[in-house]
Amino acid sequence: MVVQQIVARPTRTAMFLVLTVAPGSEGAVREFITNVSGLTRTVSFRVPDDQLICVTGIGAHLWDRMFDLPRPRGLHPFQPIVGANHTAVSTPGDLLFHLRADSLDLCFELAHLITDALKDHVTVVDEVHGFKFFDERDLLGFVDGTENPEADDAVAAVTIGNDDEAYAGGSYVIVQRYLHDLDAWNALSTEEQERAIGRRKVNDLEIPDADKAADAHIALASVDDADGNQQQIVRDNMPFGRIGADEFGTYFIGYAKDPAITERMLHRMFVGEPPGTSDRILDFSTPRTGSLYFVPSAAFLDEDHPAV
């Protein structure tokens, strides 16, 4: 079982490409994705130490148009999550390419080769260039990704097992592009910011549960099963921004073996459990996109499959 390389050390740069596929182009896209791993190796060979990785995700509507196969069990269009004050929007997306490397030139070259090969068949509906910000912080000034599982635990958290045997070795990913109101955020005191996040800003220590606000981000962005065990996902978020456009944000990307885990996390953030206690960070950070993809195993991507 050869999986796509979801779990990897943090890189200094990333690109996120979301594409829609034109009607009638399903065959060309189906043929192209069998070549993505080879194309990635071709570009990576030029600077092998910079660890170029490309993860490919397929949306539910494209799956139905492209393969004469049952959908993977958890694959469906991302559904909006509407709370009293905030909404996790759903936006179009047939293909996701998540590119990572220690230098942006490798990501850019591969992204250009992908889109050039598909230029008559796809539309780029979202493109974000992410960068490492100091010691793994987001543009709000806090360390991002502290709670990620590591090593074998991370692989287990993202990898579909025998419960969906036909697609074992695959995964699911949800992406959202958040924009921050930095003026409003920076008007808060450090103590107010820490209360909103649930961690100390300088040393990244978690605020004890007894002192943690009910609407703190890390209190709500955590999901337990019926037995009280934490359900893990692997985040590979990246800051991004455009100074001239006054645009500052975080690209959320969360991988999981079951998208219901991430969806419940987002429900807790946007609606609250109980309803009405939404994530304080959403008062300053607004999602502009939202979509869900199946991430097939590398072996599945490299093979031909029956067309519709």
ROVOFI-577827 format. One record per residue (C-alpha): residue number from 0; residue in three letters; z, x, y. Coordinates in steps of 0.02 Angstrom, whole numbers, m for minus. Each point is the difference from the previous one (the first is absolute). Layout:
N
> NUM:ALA:Z:X:Y;
...
***
This chain:
308
> 0:MET:0:0:0;
> 1:VAL:m64:91:156;
> 2:VAL:70:m73:160;
> 3:GLN:m59:22:177;
> 4:GLN:110:123:94;
> 5:ILE:113:m120:92;
> 6:VAL:158:105:m14;
> 7:ALA:m19:165:93;
> 8:ARG:93:109:122;
> 9:PRO:m12:m53:183;
> 10:THR:m155:64:89;
> 11:ARG:m24:38:184;
> 12:THR:m144:m122:26;
> 13:ALA:m74:m158:m72;
> 14:MET:m142:m122:29;
> 15:PHE:2:m184:m46;
> 16:LEU:m167:m88:m17;
> 17:VAL:m13:m188:m32;
> 18:LEU:m176:m63:m36;
> 19:THR:m82:m167:m31;
> 20:VAL:m150:m9:m117;
> 21:ALA:m159:m93:48;
> 22:PRO:m60:m139:m116;
> 23:GLY:m125:71:m124;
> 24:SER:71:177:10;
> 25:GLU:123:m17:m143;
> 26:GLY:m108:99:m122;
> 27:ALA:m22:146:120;
> 28:VAL:187:6:35;
> 29:ARG:44:m14:m185;
> 30:GLU:m113:148:m37;
> 31:PHE:66:101:147;
> 32:ILE:184:m11:m43;
> 33:THR:m33:85:m167;
> 34:ASN:m47:154:103;
> 35:VAL:148:5:120;
> 36:SER:103:120:m107;
> 37:GLY:m145:121:m11;
> 38:LEU:m33:m12:186;
> 39:THR:184:36:35;
> 40:ARG:m5:154:m110;
> 41:THR:m156:62:89;
> 42:VAL:85:m8:171;
> 43:SER:170:61:m63;
> 44:PHE:m79:154:m79;
> 45:ARG:m34:68:175;
> 46:VAL:186:13:41;
> 47:PRO:94:m31:m164;
> 48:ASP:172:43:69;
> 49:ASP:m7:m146:123;
> 50:GLN:18:m128:m142;
> 51:LEU:m134:m127:42;
> 52:ILE:35:m165:m89;
> 53:CYS:m95:m164:7;
> 54:VAL:72:m161:m72;
> 55:THR:m119:m149:m19;
> 56:GLY:58:m181:5;
> 57:ILE:m99:m159:m36;
> 58:GLY:38:m169:79;
> 59:ALA:6:m165:m95;
> 60:HIS:m157:m78:74;
> 61:LEU:m105:156:m35;
> 62:TRP:70:12:m177;
> 63:ASP:m62:m177:m36;
> 64:ARG:m171:42:72;
> 65:MET:m18:170:m83;
> 66:PHE:72:m10:m177;
> 67:ASP:m20:m121:m143;
> 68:LEU:180:35:m47;
> 69:PRO:163:m95:23;
> 70:ARG:95:45:156;
> 71:PRO:147:118:m24;
> 72:ARG:154:m108:m14;
> 73:GLY:70:35:174;
> 74:LEU:m164:6:97;
> 75:HIS:m22:m135:132;
> 76:PRO:m41:m8:186;
> 77:PHE:147:47:109;
> 78:GLN:82:m159:64;
> 79:PRO:70:m12:177;
> 80:ILE:189:1:8;
> 81:VAL:58:m111:142;
> 82:GLY:176:9:67;
> 83:ALA:83:m86:146;
> 84:ASN:m41:143:119;
> 85:HIS:m121:117:m88;
> 86:THR:m153:m10:m114;
> 87:ALA:m71:123:m125;
> 88:VAL:m185:m36:25;
> 89:SER:m136:5:m131;
> 90:THR:m165:82:48;
> 91:PRO:m165:34:m92;
> 92:GLY:m17:147:m119;
> 93:ASP:m104:27:m157;
> 94:LEU:23:188:m23;
> 95:LEU:138:120:51;
> 96:PHE:m20:188:4;
> 97:HIS:163:94:28;
> 98:LEU:m40:182:37;
> 99:ARG:133:136:15;
> 100:ALA:m5:188:32;
> 101:ASP:88:135:98;
> 102:SER:m146:10:122;
> 103:LEU:m94:m145:78;
> 104:ASP:m170:82:m20;
> 105:LEU:4:m28:m188;
> 106:CYS:46:m184:21;
> 107:PHE:m133:m21:133;
> 108:GLU:m136:82:m103;
> 109:LEU:37:m106:m153;
> 110:ALA:14:m159:104;
> 111:HIS:m168:38:80;
> 112:LEU:m83:31:m169;
> 113:ILE:72:m163:m68;
> 114:THR:m55:m107:146;
> 115:ASP:m169:85:14;
> 116:ALA:m37:m35:m183;
> 117:LEU:52:m182:24;
> 118:LYS:m69:m26:176;
> 119:ASP:m125:m135:m52;
> 120:HIS:130:m93:m102;
> 121:VAL:167:m2:90;
> 122:THR:83:m26:168;
> 123:VAL:149:104:53;
> 124:VAL:126:m130:61;
> 125:ASP:147:118:24;
> 126:GLU:10:189:19;
> 127:VAL:161:92:37;
> 128:HIS:29:188:13;
> 129:GLY:181:41:m39;
> 130:PHE:98:158:32;
> 131:LYS:167:76:m48;
> 132:PHE:122:m17:146;
> 133:PHE:129:139:m2;
> 134:ASP:120:m18:m148;
> 135:GLU:m81:m154:m81;
> 136:ARG:48:m113:147;
> 137:ASP:m92:m152:64;
> 138:LEU:m39:m23:185;
> 139:LEU:162:m99:19;
> 140:GLY:88:166:m30;
> 141:PHE:76:m35:m172;
> 142:VAL:m35:83:m167;
> 143:ASP:m116:m111:m104;
> 144:GLY:m2:m5:m190;
> 145:THR:176:59:m37;
> 146:GLU:25:m130:m137;
> 147:ASN:m158:42:m97;
> 148:PRO:31:34:m185;
> 149:GLU:m48:173:m61;
> 150:ALA:m87:83:m148;
> 151:ASP:2:m107:m159;
> 152:ASP:90:m142:88;
> 153:ALA:m142:m9:128;
> 154:VAL:m133:m3:m135;
> 155:ALA:93:m139:m92;
> 156:ALA:16:m101:161;
> 157:VAL:m186:m3:34;
> 158:THR:m80:m2:m173;
> 159:ILE:m49:m158:m94;
> 160:GLY:58:8:m180;
> 161:ASN:m35:m98:m158;
> 162:ASP:47:m166:81;
> 163:ASP:m182:m1:61;
> 164:GLU:m74:111:m134;
> 165:ALA:m182:m15:53;
> 166:TYR:44:77:168;
> 167:ALA:140:119:m52;
> 168:GLY:3:156:107;
> 169:GLY:m51:m97:154;
> 170:SER:105:m53:149;
> 171:TYR:2:m115:151;
> 172:VAL:6:42:184;
> 173:ILE:34:m101:158;
> 174:VAL:m50:71:169;
> 175:GLN:47:m54:177;
> 176:ARG:m39:80:168;
> 177:TYR:151:m21:115;
> 178:LEU:m5:27:188;
> 179:HIS:161:46:92;
> 180:ASP:59:m52:172;
> 181:LEU:70:171:42;
> 182:ASP:50:m48:177;
> 183:ALA:115:m136:m65;
> 184:TRP:62:108:m144;
> 185:ASN:39:149:111;
> 186:ALA:95:m114:119;
> 187:LEU:130:m21:m137;
> 188:SER:145:119:m14;
> 189:THR:4:116:m150;
> 190:GLU:142:m105:m72;
> 191:GLU:m104:m160:15;
> 192:GLN:m148:86:m84;
> 193:GLU:112:59:m141;
> 194:ARG:68:m176:m22;
> 195:ALA:m179:m66:m15;
> 196:ILE:m50:130:m131;
> 197:GLY:164:19:m94;
> 198:ARG:m1:190:8;
> 199:ARG:57:136:119;
> 200:LYS:m142:67:103;
> 201:VAL:38:186:m1;
> 202:ASN:60:33:m178;
> 203:ASP:m79:m150:m91;
> 204:LEU:166:m52:m79;
> 205:GLU:9:m182:m53;
> 206:ILE:127:m106:92;
> 207:PRO:133:m61:m123;
> 208:ASP:m26:m178:m63;
> 209:ALA:160:m58:81;
> 210:ASP:m67:51:171;
> 211:LYS:m184:m39:m28;
> 212:ALA:m78:m145:96;
> 213:ALA:m65:m144:m106;
> 214:ASP:m169:15:85;
> 215:ALA:m14:189:m17;
> 216:HIS:m167:56:m69;
> 217:ILE:67:92:m153;
> 218:ALA:114:m146:m43;
> 219:LEU:m150:m117:m13;
> 220:ALA:m136:119:m63;
> 221:SER:89:16:m167;
> 222:VAL:m23:m111:m153;
> 223:ASP:116:m21:m150;
> 224:ASP:m36:m88:m165;
> 225:ALA:111:m135:m74;
> 226:ASP:116:133:m72;
> 227:GLY:22:88:166;
> 228:ASN:m116:146:m39;
> 229:GLN:m105:63:145;
> 230:GLN:m187:m32:m21;
> 231:GLN:m94:153:61;
> 232:ILE:m166:25:88;
> 233:VAL:m80:161:61;
> 234:ARG:m42:5:186;
> 235:ASP:m118:127:76;
> 236:ASN:8:m60:179;
> 237:MET:m77:100:142;
> 238:PRO:17:m5:189;
> 239:PHE:m158:m21:103;
> 240:GLY:m43:m25:182;
> 241:ARG:m121:8:146;
> 242:ILE:77:58:163;
> 243:GLY:m134:m70:114;
> 244:ALA:8:m170:m83;
> 245:ASP:191:m2:6;
> 246:GLU:m5:m28:m187;
> 247:PHE:143:64:m108;
> 248:GLY:30:m55:m177;
> 249:THR:44:22:m182;
> 250:TYR:m120:m31:m142;
> 251:PHE:101:m76:m140;
> 252:ILE:m66:31:m175;
> 253:GLY:108:m53:m147;
> 254:TYR:m46:28:m183;
> 255:ALA:84:m96:m141;
> 256:LYS:m27:m46:m182;
> 257:ASP:22:m182:54;
> 258:PRO:m52:m58:174;
> 259:ALA:133:m136:m7;
> 260:ILE:130:135:34;
> 261:THR:m83:49:165;
> 262:GLU:m35:m181:44;
> 263:ARG:183:m45:m22;
> 264:MET:50:148:107;
> 265:LEU:m116:m63:138;
> 266:HIS:67:m177:m22;
> 267:ARG:176:65:28;
> 268:MET:m59:91:156;
> 269:PHE:m102:m140:78;
> 270:VAL:89:m157:m59;
> 271:GLY:170:65:m51;
> 272:GLU:116:m33:m147;
> 273:PRO:72:m119:49;
> 274:PRO:m140:m58:116;
> 275:GLY:30:41:182;
> 276:THR:64:178:m20;
> 277:SER:m162:94:31;
> 278:ASP:m19:187:18;
> 279:ARG:53:59:173;
> 280:ILE:m137:132:0;
> 281:LEU:m131:m139:7;
> 282:ASP:53:m36:179;
> 283:PHE:m82:166:42;
> 284:SER:m129:25:m137;
> 285:THR:m139:m126:m35;
> 286:PRO:m120:0:m149;
> 287:ARG:m183:m18:50;
> 288:THR:m72:9:m177;
> 289:GLY:54:m41:m178;
> 290:SER:m91:11:m166;
> 291:LEU:34:28:m186;
> 292:TYR:m98:101:m128;
> 293:PHE:m1:45:m183;
> 294:VAL:m5:187:m28;
> 295:PRO:m87:28:m167;
> 296:SER:36:149:m111;
> 297:ALA:m112:150:28;
> 298:ALA:m77:m31:m171;
> 299:PHE:m45:m180:48;
> 300:LEU:m83:58:162;
> 301:ASP:m105:131:m88;
> 302:GLU:m71:m123:m127;
> 303:ASP:m134:m134:8;
> 304:HIS:60:m180:m19;
> 305:PRO:m89:m166:m27;
> 306:ALA:m71:m76:158;
> 307:VAL:15:m181:52;
***
